[in-house]
Amino acid sequence: MKEQLNVIMGRNDDALYAVRTHAPGPAGSLPLTGDMLLNLPSGDLFGLTQNAGMGWAPSRLNGKQFLLLSTQGGIRSEDGRPVALGYHTGHWEVGSLMRAAADEIAGAGGIPFAGFVSDPCDGRSQGTEGMFDSLPYRNDAAIVFRRLIRSLPTRKGVLGVATCDKGPPAMMMALAGMHESALRYRARRRHPSPTEGEDAGKIQTIGARYANGEITLEAASELGRRACATPGAAASFWGRRPPRRWSRKRSA
């Protein structure tokens, strides 16, 4: 019995105990100056160490830092197929938008950071207790977004990417609540409607219509399959530190 347990737990595999506890570390050196060591917060200095540890070239660590925030959920493979589903369509597509923004920032010599607070779908939770968490999510997420923003004090700007009707308000509330950001909003349709069929709004009534004899089981199954014709797009928000001439009231 003990031997079987050892096999199950892997205790007979010596490779499990070959744990790597040390490594040589990244090549190069941090772009520090004596003034930085004397006057910067210890967090700023340690941030440089962590940035290098995560693989950013030490020679590029003086670039301006920008924070990318999104409501990404689910896991998307490189070819677009689902690895793990999100709560709603368009959910994992924001990762592609974030990647494009990060590439632009890095290409201009900046340093992109990314943080995430996923969002629910009240269409999915209709008729369940999950609806009680739908509207409160916006306030809770806005609080977390603001905490993530403040937790990167070296940021020069913030870019938010959100989807559906809960993520965008949460993102806007977060950026507006920082009192340091201008807010620009750009929206796109989450996904196109099917060539033949019903859109994502009407399709949510198939249960009620079937119960009242207004639609057949076969029609409900077929229409429901096509209503979300593609994974979708997203809405994006851009926040930046305003010019000094802006008043706190105006920037809010």
BALOBA-1460 file (C-alpha; in Angstrom, 3 decimals):
// residues 252
<rec num="1" residu="m" x="0.000" y="0.000" z="0.000"/>
<rec num="2" residu="k" x="2.817" y="2.394" z="0.905"/>
<rec num="3" residu="e" x="4.625" y="1.604" z="-2.339"/>
<rec num="4" residu="q" x="1.467" y="2.300" z="-4.366"/>
<rec num="5" residu="l" x="1.072" y="5.614" z="-2.578"/>
<rec num="6" residu="n" x="4.678" y="6.504" z="-3.367"/>
<rec num="7" residu="v" x="4.025" y="5.794" z="-7.058"/>
<rec num="8" residu="i" x="0.854" y="7.883" z="-7.060"/>
<rec num="9" residu="m" x="2.537" y="10.784" z="-5.280"/>
<rec num="10" residu="g" x="5.642" y="10.521" z="-7.468"/>
<rec num="11" residu="r" x="7.957" y="9.888" z="-4.561"/>
<rec num="12" residu="n" x="9.885" y="7.293" z="-6.538"/>
<rec num="13" residu="d" x="10.809" y="9.861" z="-9.196"/>
<rec num="14" residu="d" x="14.127" y="11.448" z="-8.236"/>
<rec num="15" residu="a" x="13.674" y="14.107" z="-10.932"/>
<rec num="16" residu="l" x="10.968" y="15.711" z="-8.806"/>
<rec num="17" residu="y" x="13.606" y="16.626" z="-6.266"/>
<rec num="18" residu="a" x="15.966" y="18.207" z="-8.786"/>
<rec num="19" residu="v" x="14.546" y="21.672" z="-8.087"/>
<rec num="20" residu="r" x="16.333" y="24.629" z="-9.651"/>
<rec num="21" residu="t" x="16.788" y="27.212" z="-6.895"/>
<rec num="22" residu="h" x="19.409" y="29.519" z="-8.469"/>
<rec num="23" residu="a" x="20.084" y="31.021" z="-11.912"/>
<rec num="24" residu="p" x="22.696" y="33.428" z="-13.309"/>
<rec num="25" residu="g" x="20.148" y="36.180" z="-14.007"/>
<rec num="26" residu="p" x="19.708" y="38.504" z="-17.001"/>
<rec num="27" residu="a" x="22.719" y="39.858" z="-18.861"/>
<rec num="28" residu="g" x="23.611" y="43.541" z="-18.739"/>
<rec num="29" residu="s" x="23.174" y="46.111" z="-15.961"/>
<rec num="30" residu="l" x="20.438" y="48.418" z="-14.700"/>
<rec num="31" residu="p" x="20.578" y="52.017" z="-16.000"/>
<rec num="32" residu="l" x="21.024" y="53.432" z="-12.496"/>
<rec num="33" residu="t" x="22.558" y="56.735" z="-11.471"/>
<rec num="34" residu="g" x="23.742" y="57.903" z="-8.092"/>
<rec num="35" residu="d" x="20.839" y="60.347" z="-7.952"/>
<rec num="36" residu="m" x="18.363" y="57.530" z="-8.566"/>
<rec num="37" residu="l" x="19.817" y="55.464" z="-5.732"/>
<rec num="38" residu="l" x="19.675" y="58.445" z="-3.376"/>
<rec num="39" residu="n" x="16.239" y="59.809" z="-4.239"/>
<rec num="40" residu="l" x="13.979" y="57.274" z="-5.913"/>
<rec num="41" residu="p" x="11.521" y="55.231" z="-3.819"/>
<rec num="42" residu="s" x="12.810" y="51.737" z="-3.138"/>
<rec num="43" residu="g" x="9.806" y="50.436" z="-5.106"/>
<rec num="44" residu="d" x="10.971" y="52.232" z="-8.247"/>
<rec num="45" residu="l" x="14.392" y="50.648" z="-7.932"/>
<rec num="46" residu="f" x="13.013" y="47.188" z="-7.226"/>
<rec num="47" residu="g" x="10.668" y="47.626" z="-10.182"/>
<rec num="48" residu="l" x="13.694" y="47.892" z="-12.471"/>
<rec num="49" residu="t" x="15.015" y="44.630" z="-11.056"/>
<rec num="50" residu="q" x="11.683" y="42.903" z="-11.655"/>
<rec num="51" residu="n" x="11.381" y="44.310" z="-15.169"/>
<rec num="52" residu="a" x="14.776" y="42.873" z="-16.056"/>
<rec num="53" residu="g" x="13.852" y="39.598" z="-14.372"/>
<rec num="54" residu="m" x="10.758" y="39.303" z="-16.530"/>
<rec num="55" residu="g" x="12.915" y="39.542" z="-19.628"/>
<rec num="56" residu="w" x="12.898" y="43.229" z="-20.579"/>
<rec num="57" residu="a" x="16.303" y="44.288" z="-21.867"/>
<rec num="58" residu="p" x="18.104" y="46.285" z="-19.137"/>
<rec num="59" residu="s" x="19.297" y="48.757" z="-21.793"/>
<rec num="60" residu="r" x="15.645" y="49.656" z="-22.491"/>
<rec num="61" residu="l" x="14.478" y="50.109" z="-18.911"/>
<rec num="62" residu="n" x="14.510" y="53.914" z="-19.092"/>
<rec num="63" residu="g" x="11.587" y="53.924" z="-21.519"/>
<rec num="64" residu="k" x="8.274" y="55.506" z="-20.551"/>
<rec num="65" residu="q" x="5.958" y="53.039" z="-18.865"/>
<rec num="66" residu="f" x="2.342" y="52.635" z="-19.971"/>
<rec num="67" residu="l" x="-0.287" y="50.478" z="-18.326"/>
<rec num="68" residu="l" x="-2.732" y="48.448" z="-20.428"/>
<rec num="69" residu="l" x="-5.889" y="47.338" z="-18.611"/>
<rec num="70" residu="s" x="-8.607" y="45.071" z="-19.960"/>
<rec num="71" residu="t" x="-11.505" y="42.795" z="-19.094"/>
<rec num="72" residu="q" x="-10.042" y="39.826" z="-20.925"/>
<rec num="73" residu="g" x="-11.443" y="36.429" z="-20.028"/>
<rec num="74" residu="g" x="-11.110" y="32.918" z="-21.366"/>
<rec num="75" residu="i" x="-8.027" y="31.532" z="-23.073"/>
<rec num="76" residu="r" x="-7.514" y="31.921" z="-26.823"/>
<rec num="77" residu="s" x="-5.049" y="29.879" z="-28.842"/>
<rec num="78" residu="e" x="-2.763" y="31.581" z="-31.346"/>
<rec num="79" residu="d" x="-4.977" y="30.462" z="-34.242"/>
<rec num="80" residu="g" x="-8.118" y="31.844" z="-32.592"/>
<rec num="81" residu="r" x="-9.616" y="28.587" z="-31.376"/>
<rec num="82" residu="p" x="-10.933" y="28.418" z="-27.793"/>
<rec num="83" residu="v" x="-8.775" y="26.792" z="-25.135"/>
<rec num="84" residu="a" x="-11.066" y="27.910" z="-22.299"/>
<rec num="85" residu="l" x="-14.277" y="29.841" z="-22.861"/>
<rec num="86" residu="g" x="-14.875" y="33.297" z="-21.470"/>
<rec num="87" residu="y" x="-18.181" y="34.544" z="-20.109"/>
<rec num="88" residu="h" x="-19.189" y="36.215" z="-23.381"/>
<rec num="89" residu="t" x="-18.144" y="36.663" z="-26.992"/>
<rec num="90" residu="g" x="-15.424" y="39.192" z="-27.601"/>
<rec num="91" residu="h" x="-14.046" y="38.314" z="-24.180"/>
<rec num="92" residu="w" x="-10.742" y="36.882" z="-25.287"/>
<rec num="93" residu="e" x="-10.393" y="39.042" z="-28.380"/>
<rec num="94" residu="v" x="-9.299" y="41.993" z="-26.240"/>
<rec num="95" residu="g" x="-6.023" y="40.168" z="-25.718"/>
<rec num="96" residu="s" x="-5.248" y="40.648" z="-29.410"/>
<rec num="97" residu="l" x="-5.975" y="44.359" z="-29.128"/>
<rec num="98" residu="m" x="-3.781" y="44.603" z="-26.045"/>
<rec num="99" residu="r" x="-0.980" y="42.827" z="-27.896"/>
<rec num="100" residu="a" x="-1.190" y="45.282" z="-30.784"/>
<rec num="101" residu="a" x="-1.074" y="48.250" z="-28.391"/>
<rec num="102" residu="a" x="1.844" y="46.746" z="-26.469"/>
<rec num="103" residu="d" x="3.791" y="46.219" z="-29.694"/>
<rec num="104" residu="e" x="3.251" y="49.865" z="-30.657"/>
<rec num="105" residu="i" x="4.400" y="51.119" z="-27.252"/>
<rec num="106" residu="a" x="7.463" y="48.902" z="-27.242"/>
<rec num="107" residu="g" x="8.288" y="49.856" z="-30.823"/>
<rec num="108" residu="a" x="8.318" y="53.508" z="-29.780"/>
<rec num="109" residu="g" x="10.767" y="52.776" z="-26.974"/>
<rec num="110" residu="g" x="8.229" y="52.526" z="-24.180"/>
<rec num="111" residu="i" x="7.573" y="49.762" z="-21.678"/>
<rec num="112" residu="p" x="4.054" y="48.278" z="-21.712"/>
<rec num="113" residu="f" x="2.531" y="46.706" z="-18.625"/>
<rec num="114" residu="a" x="-0.743" y="44.763" z="-18.617"/>
<rec num="115" residu="g" x="-3.355" y="44.064" z="-15.955"/>
<rec num="116" residu="f" x="-6.724" y="42.316" z="-16.140"/>
<rec num="117" residu="v" x="-10.072" y="42.278" z="-14.357"/>
<rec num="118" residu="s" x="-12.405" y="39.921" z="-16.192"/>
<rec num="119" residu="d" x="-16.110" y="40.705" z="-16.498"/>
<rec num="120" residu="p" x="-19.389" y="38.739" z="-16.340"/>
<rec num="121" residu="c" x="-22.250" y="38.548" z="-18.831"/>
<rec num="122" residu="d" x="-25.732" y="39.322" z="-17.562"/>
<rec num="123" residu="g" x="-27.162" y="37.649" z="-20.647"/>
<rec num="124" residu="r" x="-25.628" y="34.397" z="-19.412"/>
<rec num="125" residu="s" x="-26.823" y="34.897" z="-15.828"/>
<rec num="126" residu="q" x="-30.429" y="35.918" z="-16.649"/>
<rec num="127" residu="g" x="-32.949" y="33.981" z="-14.598"/>
<rec num="128" residu="t" x="-30.299" y="32.914" z="-12.084"/>
<rec num="129" residu="e" x="-28.823" y="34.297" z="-8.854"/>
<rec num="130" residu="g" x="-25.877" y="35.472" z="-10.931"/>
<rec num="131" residu="m" x="-27.930" y="38.547" z="-11.875"/>
<rec num="132" residu="f" x="-27.387" y="39.853" z="-8.358"/>
<rec num="133" residu="d" x="-23.676" y="40.161" z="-9.176"/>
<rec num="134" residu="s" x="-24.087" y="41.797" z="-12.567"/>
<rec num="135" residu="l" x="-24.544" y="45.490" z="-11.749"/>
<rec num="136" residu="p" x="-22.380" y="45.463" z="-8.573"/>
<rec num="137" residu="y" x="-19.529" y="44.115" z="-10.695"/>
<rec num="138" residu="r" x="-19.052" y="47.521" z="-12.280"/>
<rec num="139" residu="n" x="-18.313" y="49.201" z="-8.973"/>
<rec num="140" residu="d" x="-16.130" y="46.368" z="-7.698"/>
<rec num="141" residu="a" x="-14.129" y="46.180" z="-10.916"/>
<rec num="142" residu="a" x="-13.655" y="49.952" z="-11.010"/>
<rec num="143" residu="i" x="-12.163" y="49.773" z="-7.521"/>
<rec num="144" residu="v" x="-9.760" y="47.011" z="-8.550"/>
<rec num="145" residu="f" x="-8.823" y="48.823" z="-11.780"/>
<rec num="146" residu="r" x="-8.000" y="51.957" z="-9.792"/>
<rec num="147" residu="r" x="-5.899" y="49.940" z="-7.368"/>
<rec num="148" residu="l" x="-4.012" y="48.409" z="-10.299"/>
<rec num="149" residu="i" x="-3.413" y="51.863" z="-11.768"/>
<rec num="150" residu="r" x="-2.104" y="53.282" z="-8.497"/>
<rec num="151" residu="s" x="0.037" y="50.181" z="-8.002"/>
<rec num="152" residu="l" x="2.176" y="51.200" z="-10.980"/>
<rec num="153" residu="p" x="3.267" y="54.666" z="-9.791"/>
<rec num="154" residu="t" x="5.861" y="54.980" z="-12.579"/>
<rec num="155" residu="r" x="3.203" y="54.917" z="-15.304"/>
<rec num="156" residu="k" x="2.986" y="57.728" z="-17.851"/>
<rec num="157" residu="g" x="-0.422" y="56.745" z="-19.173"/>
<rec num="158" residu="v" x="-3.176" y="54.137" z="-19.095"/>
<rec num="159" residu="l" x="-4.966" y="52.392" z="-21.949"/>
<rec num="160" residu="g" x="-8.167" y="50.494" z="-21.155"/>
<rec num="161" residu="v" x="-9.814" y="47.889" z="-23.397"/>
<rec num="162" residu="a" x="-13.189" y="46.504" z="-22.351"/>
<rec num="163" residu="t" x="-16.161" y="44.610" z="-23.789"/>
<rec num="164" residu="c" x="-19.903" y="44.204" z="-23.340"/>
<rec num="165" residu="d" x="-22.036" y="46.488" z="-21.154"/>
<rec num="166" residu="k" x="-20.374" y="45.932" z="-17.775"/>
<rec num="167" residu="g" x="-16.675" y="46.218" z="-18.597"/>
<rec num="168" residu="p" x="-16.805" y="49.629" z="-20.343"/>
<rec num="169" residu="p" x="-18.622" y="51.401" z="-17.461"/>
<rec num="170" residu="a" x="-16.204" y="49.831" z="-14.975"/>
<rec num="171" residu="m" x="-13.234" y="51.027" z="-17.029"/>
<rec num="172" residu="m" x="-14.651" y="54.521" z="-17.453"/>
<rec num="173" residu="m" x="-15.412" y="54.801" z="-13.739"/>
<rec num="174" residu="a" x="-11.874" y="53.721" z="-12.927"/>
<rec num="175" residu="l" x="-10.191" y="56.209" z="-15.254"/>
<rec num="176" residu="a" x="-12.512" y="59.059" z="-14.288"/>
<rec num="177" residu="g" x="-11.917" y="58.321" z="-10.621"/>
<rec num="178" residu="m" x="-8.155" y="58.763" z="-10.970"/>
<rec num="179" residu="h" x="-8.499" y="62.530" z="-11.555"/>
<rec num="180" residu="e" x="-5.352" y="62.476" z="-13.666"/>
<rec num="181" residu="s" x="-6.578" y="61.098" z="-16.955"/>
<rec num="182" residu="a" x="-8.208" y="62.382" z="-20.065"/>
<rec num="183" residu="l" x="-10.732" y="59.871" z="-21.360"/>
<rec num="184" residu="r" x="-11.355" y="59.009" z="-24.970"/>
<rec num="185" residu="y" x="-13.884" y="56.393" z="-25.976"/>
<rec num="186" residu="r" x="-13.944" y="54.283" z="-29.105"/>
<rec num="187" residu="a" x="-16.582" y="51.609" z="-29.599"/>
<rec num="188" residu="r" x="-17.029" y="48.856" z="-32.147"/>
<rec num="189" residu="r" x="-19.747" y="46.253" z="-32.520"/>
<rec num="190" residu="r" x="-18.986" y="43.251" z="-30.373"/>
<rec num="191" residu="h" x="-19.720" y="40.930" z="-33.259"/>
<rec num="192" residu="p" x="-21.647" y="41.040" z="-36.524"/>
<rec num="193" residu="s" x="-25.134" y="39.616" z="-36.695"/>
<rec num="194" residu="p" x="-25.627" y="36.382" z="-38.638"/>
<rec num="195" residu="t" x="-26.343" y="36.603" z="-42.344"/>
<rec num="196" residu="e" x="-29.627" y="34.824" z="-41.664"/>
<rec num="197" residu="g" x="-31.103" y="34.690" z="-38.199"/>
<rec num="198" residu="e" x="-31.494" y="36.832" z="-35.074"/>
<rec num="199" residu="d" x="-29.144" y="39.146" z="-33.239"/>
<rec num="200" residu="a" x="-27.800" y="38.528" z="-29.746"/>
<rec num="201" residu="g" x="-30.522" y="40.644" z="-28.160"/>
<rec num="202" residu="k" x="-33.536" y="38.886" z="-29.642"/>
<rec num="203" residu="i" x="-32.036" y="35.420" z="-29.291"/>
<rec num="204" residu="q" x="-32.184" y="35.715" z="-25.515"/>
<rec num="205" residu="t" x="-35.970" y="35.310" z="-25.683"/>
<rec num="206" residu="i" x="-36.060" y="31.850" z="-27.279"/>
<rec num="207" residu="g" x="-37.093" y="30.199" z="-23.998"/>
<rec num="208" residu="a" x="-40.072" y="32.509" z="-23.506"/>
<rec num="209" residu="r" x="-41.113" y="32.257" z="-27.143"/>
<rec num="210" residu="y" x="-40.920" y="28.470" z="-27.113"/>
<rec num="211" residu="a" x="-43.013" y="28.353" z="-23.937"/>
<rec num="212" residu="n" x="-45.696" y="30.425" z="-25.688"/>
<rec num="213" residu="g" x="-45.663" y="28.357" z="-28.880"/>
<rec num="214" residu="e" x="-44.077" y="31.121" z="-30.939"/>
<rec num="215" residu="i" x="-41.035" y="29.123" z="-32.002"/>
<rec num="216" residu="t" x="-40.228" y="25.464" z="-32.557"/>
<rec num="217" residu="l" x="-37.482" y="23.488" z="-30.819"/>
<rec num="218" residu="e" x="-35.665" y="23.060" z="-34.112"/>
<rec num="219" residu="a" x="-35.805" y="26.762" z="-34.923"/>
<rec num="220" residu="a" x="-34.610" y="27.725" z="-31.446"/>
<rec num="221" residu="s" x="-31.654" y="25.344" z="-31.727"/>
<rec num="222" residu="e" x="-30.654" y="26.611" z="-35.164"/>
<rec num="223" residu="l" x="-31.123" y="30.323" z="-34.473"/>
<rec num="224" residu="g" x="-29.309" y="30.051" z="-31.157"/>
<rec num="225" residu="r" x="-26.312" y="28.482" z="-32.826"/>
<rec num="226" residu="r" x="-25.731" y="31.360" z="-35.264"/>
<rec num="227" residu="a" x="-26.731" y="34.460" z="-33.307"/>
<rec num="228" residu="c" x="-23.159" y="35.322" z="-32.274"/>
<rec num="229" residu="a" x="-21.641" y="35.137" z="-35.731"/>
<rec num="230" residu="t" x="-18.010" y="35.815" z="-34.731"/>
<rec num="231" residu="p" x="-16.028" y="35.985" z="-31.477"/>
<rec num="232" residu="g" x="-16.296" y="39.773" z="-31.592"/>
<rec num="233" residu="a" x="-14.437" y="43.033" z="-31.110"/>
<rec num="234" residu="a" x="-14.247" y="45.477" z="-28.215"/>
<rec num="235" residu="a" x="-14.479" y="48.997" z="-26.883"/>
<rec num="236" residu="s" x="-11.339" y="50.853" z="-25.952"/>
<rec num="237" residu="f" x="-10.520" y="53.779" z="-23.687"/>
<rec num="238" residu="w" x="-7.436" y="55.911" z="-23.497"/>
<rec num="239" residu="g" x="-6.407" y="57.656" z="-20.310"/>
<rec num="240" residu="r" x="-3.293" y="59.778" z="-19.950"/>
<rec num="241" residu="r" x="-1.810" y="62.182" z="-17.480"/>
<rec num="242" residu="p" x="-3.268" y="65.632" z="-18.383"/>
<rec num="243" residu="p" x="-1.184" y="68.776" z="-18.910"/>
<rec num="244" residu="r" x="-0.365" y="70.652" z="-15.709"/>
<rec num="245" residu="r" x="-2.692" y="73.481" z="-16.725"/>
<rec num="246" residu="w" x="-5.675" y="71.159" z="-16.342"/>
<rec num="247" residu="s" x="-7.537" y="71.552" z="-13.100"/>
<rec num="248" residu="r" x="-8.429" y="68.533" z="-10.980"/>
<rec num="249" residu="k" x="-12.109" y="69.208" z="-11.610"/>
<rec num="250" residu="r" x="-11.660" y="69.310" z="-15.383"/>
<rec num="251" residu="s" x="-9.587" y="66.145" z="-15.565"/>
<rec num="252" residu="a" x="-12.216" y="64.204" z="-13.568"/>
